Amino acid sequence: MIFLNILIVISLLAVLVTLILGFVNMARGGDGASARSNVLMRYRVGIQFAAIMLMVLGFIAKGAMTG
Protein backbone atom coordinates (compact mmCIF):
# COMPACT_ATOMS: atom_id res chain seq x y z
CA MET A 1 0.00 0.00 0.00
CA ILE A 2 2.89 2.36 0.74
CA PHE A 3 4.26 1.80 -2.76
CA LEU A 4 0.88 2.74 -4.27
CA ASN A 5 0.75 5.90 -2.15
CA ILE A 6 4.21 6.88 -3.40
CA LEU A 7 3.13 6.30 -7.01
CA ILE A 8 0.06 8.48 -6.48
CA VAL A 9 2.15 11.33 -5.08
CA ILE A 10 4.64 11.06 -7.94
CA SER A 11 1.87 11.11 -10.53
CA LEU A 12 0.23 14.14 -8.91
CA LEU A 13 3.56 15.96 -8.89
CA ALA A 14 4.03 15.08 -12.56
CA VAL A 15 0.62 16.62 -13.31
CA LEU A 16 1.64 19.76 -11.45
CA VAL A 17 4.94 20.01 -13.33
CA THR A 18 3.29 19.62 -16.74
CA LEU A 19 0.66 22.20 -15.77
CA ILE A 20 3.36 24.70 -14.74
CA LEU A 21 5.31 24.02 -17.94
CA GLY A 22 2.15 24.73 -19.91
CA PHE A 23 1.64 28.03 -18.10
CA VAL A 24 5.25 29.05 -18.70
CA ASN A 25 5.00 28.09 -22.36
CA MET A 26 1.78 30.07 -22.75
CA ALA A 27 3.32 33.13 -21.06
CA ARG A 28 6.39 33.05 -23.31
CA GLY A 29 4.45 32.78 -26.54
CA GLY A 30 6.51 32.94 -29.70
CA ASP A 31 6.84 30.63 -32.66
CA GLY A 32 5.55 27.12 -32.06
CA ALA A 33 4.06 27.96 -28.67
CA SER A 34 0.65 26.62 -29.60
CA ALA A 35 2.12 23.34 -30.82
CA ARG A 36 4.12 22.92 -27.59
CA SER A 37 1.05 23.81 -25.54
CA ASN A 38 -0.92 21.14 -27.36
CA VAL A 39 1.74 18.50 -26.67
CA LEU A 40 1.98 19.51 -23.00
CA MET A 41 -1.81 19.37 -22.68
CA ARG A 42 -1.87 15.85 -24.12
CA TYR A 43 0.85 14.76 -21.69
CA ARG A 44 -1.02 16.33 -18.78
CA VAL A 45 -4.28 14.62 -19.70
CA GLY A 46 -2.51 11.24 -19.93
CA ILE A 47 -0.75 11.73 -16.62
CA GLN A 48 -4.01 12.86 -14.98
CA PHE A 49 -5.69 9.70 -16.25
CA ALA A 50 -2.91 7.59 -14.74
CA ALA A 51 -3.14 9.50 -11.44
CA ILE A 52 -6.91 8.98 -11.24
CA MET A 53 -6.58 5.28 -12.03
CA LEU A 54 -3.94 4.91 -9.31
CA MET A 55 -6.25 6.63 -6.82
CA VAL A 56 -9.13 4.35 -7.77
CA LEU A 57 -6.83 1.35 -7.36
CA GLY A 58 -5.82 2.70 -3.94
CA PHE A 59 -9.46 3.03 -2.88
CA ILE A 60 -10.17 -0.51 -4.04
CA ALA A 61 -7.10 -1.86 -2.25
CA LYS A 62 -8.01 -0.04 0.96
CA GLY A 63 -11.55 -1.38 0.78
CA ALA A 64 -10.28 -4.92 0.26
CA MET A 65 -7.93 -4.61 3.25
CA THR A 66 -10.60 -3.37 5.64
CA GLY A 67 -13.06 -6.02 4.55
N, CA, C and O of each residue as an XYZ file, in Angstrom:
268
protein
N       0.819     -1.193      0.000
C       0.000      0.000      0.000
C       0.864      1.258      0.000
O       0.508      2.257     -0.625
N       1.983      1.213      0.690
C       2.891      2.363      0.739
C       3.415      2.663     -0.657
O       3.515      3.825     -1.052
N       3.747      1.620     -1.400
C       4.256      1.801     -2.761
C       3.215      2.501     -3.635
O       3.558      3.380     -4.425
N       1.961      2.117     -3.496
C       0.884      2.736     -4.268
C       0.726      4.203     -3.885
O       0.510      5.050     -4.752
N       0.831      4.511     -2.594
C       0.753      5.902     -2.154
C       1.877      6.741     -2.756
O       1.659      7.884     -3.160
N       3.063      6.177     -2.812
C       4.205      6.882     -3.399
C       3.961      7.124     -4.889
O       4.251      8.208     -5.395
N       3.433      6.127     -5.588
C       3.126      6.301     -7.014
C       2.077      7.385     -7.238
O       2.164      8.147     -8.201
N       1.095      7.453     -6.358
C       0.058      8.475     -6.480
C       0.667      9.869     -6.307
O       0.363     10.780     -7.078
N       1.513     10.032     -5.311
C       2.150     11.330     -5.079
C       3.024     11.717     -6.260
O       3.005     12.872     -6.688
N       3.781     10.783     -6.788
C       4.639     11.061     -7.943
C       3.804     11.471     -9.147
O       4.155     12.414     -9.856
N       2.701     10.768     -9.381
C       1.866     11.107    -10.534
C       1.211     12.472    -10.361
O       1.073     13.213    -11.335
N       0.805     12.820     -9.142
C       0.229     14.145     -8.906
C       1.271     15.243     -9.086
O       0.960     16.315     -9.606
N       2.486     14.985     -8.666
C       3.562     15.961     -8.888
C       3.871     16.113    -10.374
O       4.165     17.214    -10.840
N       3.805     15.016    -11.112
C       4.032     15.085    -12.556
C       2.940     15.912    -13.239
O       3.221     16.653    -14.180
N       1.702     15.787    -12.770
C       0.620     16.615    -13.308
C       0.913     18.083    -13.024
O       0.758     18.927    -13.906
N       1.333     18.390    -11.811
C       1.642     19.765    -11.445
C       2.768     20.331    -12.306
O       2.688     21.470    -12.767
N       3.808     19.545    -12.521
C       4.940     20.007    -13.332
C       4.510     20.282    -14.768
O       4.884     21.309    -15.333
N       3.733     19.387    -15.367
C       3.295     19.624    -16.744
C       2.352     20.819    -16.824
O       2.356     21.542    -17.820
N       1.547     21.035    -15.791
C       0.664     22.201    -15.766
C       1.480     23.490    -15.703
O       1.183     24.446    -16.419
N       2.500     23.523    -14.857
C       3.362     24.700    -14.742
C       4.115     24.935    -16.044
O       4.238     26.075    -16.492
N       4.621     23.860    -16.655
C       5.308     24.015    -17.938
C       4.377     24.590    -19.003
O       4.797     25.390    -19.838
N       3.121     24.179    -18.969
C       2.149     24.727    -19.906
C       1.909     26.202    -19.685
O       1.813     26.968    -20.644
N       1.810     26.616    -18.413
C       1.636     28.034    -18.104
C       2.833     28.852    -18.564
O       2.672     29.920    -19.156
N       4.032     28.351    -18.290
C       5.249     29.051    -18.697
C       5.312     29.159    -20.214
O       5.660     30.214    -20.745
N       4.983     28.089    -20.909
C       5.000     28.094    -22.364
C       3.987     29.098    -22.912
O       4.274     29.814    -23.871
N       2.809     29.149    -22.304
C       1.781     30.070    -22.752
C       2.218     31.518    -22.506
O       1.953     32.390    -23.333
N       2.878     31.775    -21.389
C       3.322     33.128    -21.065
C       4.432     33.590    -21.999
O       4.493     34.769    -22.347
N       5.297     32.693    -22.404
C       6.387     33.049    -23.310
C       5.875     33.383    -24.701
O       6.307     34.355    -25.320
N       4.957     32.572    -25.178
C       4.454     32.782    -26.537
C       5.534     32.463    -27.559
O       6.386     31.606    -27.324
N       5.498     33.139    -28.671
C       6.513     32.945    -29.698
C       6.118     31.894    -30.711
O       5.004     31.371    -30.704
N       7.078     31.600    -31.591
C       6.843     30.627    -32.656
C       6.735     29.225    -32.076
O       7.564     28.818    -31.262
N       5.732     28.504    -32.488
C       5.554     27.120    -32.064
C       4.980     26.951    -30.677
O       4.894     25.828    -30.180
N       4.581     28.050    -30.033
C       4.065     27.956    -28.666
C       2.765     27.158    -28.627
O       2.535     26.389    -27.694
N       1.925     27.336    -29.625
C       0.650     26.616    -29.605
C       0.866     25.118    -29.799
O       0.155     24.304    -29.209
N       1.836     24.757    -30.616
C       2.120     23.336    -30.822
C       2.677     22.710    -29.540
O       2.299     21.597    -29.173
N       3.575     23.429    -28.862
C       4.124     22.921    -27.593
C       3.038     22.838    -26.530
O       2.998     21.891    -25.745
N       2.156     23.838    -26.508
C       1.054     23.807    -25.540
C       0.156     22.609    -25.768
O      -0.313     21.984    -24.817
N      -0.081     22.290    -27.035
C      -0.920     21.139    -27.364
C      -0.268     19.843    -26.889
O      -0.940     18.979    -26.325
N       1.019     19.707    -27.110
C       1.743     18.502    -26.671
C       1.726     18.401    -25.153
O       1.484     17.326    -24.603
N       1.986     19.527    -24.464
C       1.979     19.512    -23.000
C       0.594     19.181    -22.462
O       0.475     18.483    -21.455
N      -0.459     19.673    -23.121
C      -1.813     19.371    -22.678
C      -2.102     17.885    -22.826
O      -2.722     17.283    -21.949
N      -1.660     17.293    -23.921
C      -1.874     15.854    -24.115
C      -1.140     15.042    -23.053
O      -1.684     14.077    -22.515
N       0.107     15.440    -22.750
C       0.852     14.758    -21.692
C       0.121     14.885    -20.359
O      -0.020     13.906    -19.626
N      -0.342     16.092    -20.051
C      -1.018     16.330    -18.783
C      -2.279     15.494    -18.655
O      -2.552     14.929    -17.596
N      -3.049     15.416    -19.738
C      -4.280     14.617    -19.698
C      -3.949     13.138    -19.462
O      -4.628     12.467    -18.685
N      -2.921     12.637    -20.122
C      -2.514     11.244    -19.929
C      -2.038     10.975    -18.516
O      -2.369      9.949    -17.922
N      -1.254     11.906    -17.979
C      -0.751     11.730    -16.619
C      -1.893     11.843    -15.615
O      -1.919     11.115    -14.623
N      -2.843     12.754    -15.867
C      -4.006     12.856    -14.984
C      -4.817     11.558    -14.997
O      -5.290     11.106    -13.954
N      -4.974     10.974    -16.156
C      -5.686      9.699    -16.248
C      -4.992      8.641    -15.394
O      -5.637      7.915    -14.637
N      -3.668      8.566    -15.527
C      -2.910      7.588    -14.744
C      -3.053      7.861    -13.246
O      -3.196      6.928    -12.456
N      -3.014      9.140    -12.854
C      -3.143      9.495    -11.437
C      -4.517      9.092    -10.903
O      -4.621      8.559     -9.798
N      -5.563      9.342    -11.676
C      -6.911      8.978    -11.238
C      -7.049      7.470    -11.126
O      -7.650      6.974    -10.174
N      -6.503      6.737    -12.081
C      -6.584      5.280    -12.027
C      -5.816      4.732    -10.819
O      -6.256      3.767    -10.194
N      -4.683      5.336    -10.490
C      -3.938      4.909     -9.305
C      -4.736      5.180     -8.034
O      -4.731      4.370     -7.107
N      -5.424      6.327     -7.992
C      -6.247      6.632     -6.824
C      -7.408      5.651     -6.692
O      -7.723      5.198     -5.592
N      -8.035      5.331     -7.804
C      -9.125      4.347     -7.770
C      -8.596      3.005     -7.291
O      -9.228      2.344     -6.468
N      -7.441      2.601     -7.804
C      -6.829      1.355     -7.361
C      -6.526      1.395     -5.861
O      -6.697      0.397     -5.161
N      -6.076      2.550     -5.375
C      -5.816      2.702     -3.940
C      -7.082      2.560     -3.114
O      -7.074      1.921     -2.061
N      -8.187      3.164     -3.597
C      -9.455      3.034     -2.879
C      -9.930      1.579     -2.857
O     -10.438      1.096     -1.845
N      -9.760      0.899     -3.973
C     -10.174     -0.509     -4.043
C      -9.304     -1.354     -3.096
O      -9.810     -2.212     -2.373
N      -8.001     -1.098     -3.115
C      -7.098     -1.864     -2.254
C      -7.405     -1.598     -0.781
O      -7.390     -2.521      0.033
N      -7.682     -0.347     -0.437
C      -8.011     -0.042      0.958
C      -9.315     -0.703      1.373
O      -9.430     -1.194      2.497
N     -10.300     -0.722      0.481
C     -11.554     -1.384      0.781
C     -11.393     -2.875      0.960
O     -12.054     -3.481      1.804
N     -10.506     -3.476      0.160
C     -10.278     -4.922      0.259
C      -9.538     -5.258      1.557
O      -9.740     -6.330      2.128
N      -8.686     -4.346      2.019
C      -7.935     -4.606      3.246
C      -8.819     -4.503      4.480
O      -8.644     -5.250      5.443
N      -9.766     -3.577      4.447
C     -10.599     -3.367      5.644
C     -11.768     -4.344      5.694
O     -12.392     -4.528      6.739
N     -12.057     -4.963      4.559
C     -13.061     -6.018      4.551
C     -14.434     -5.517      4.337
O     -15.381     -6.303      4.308
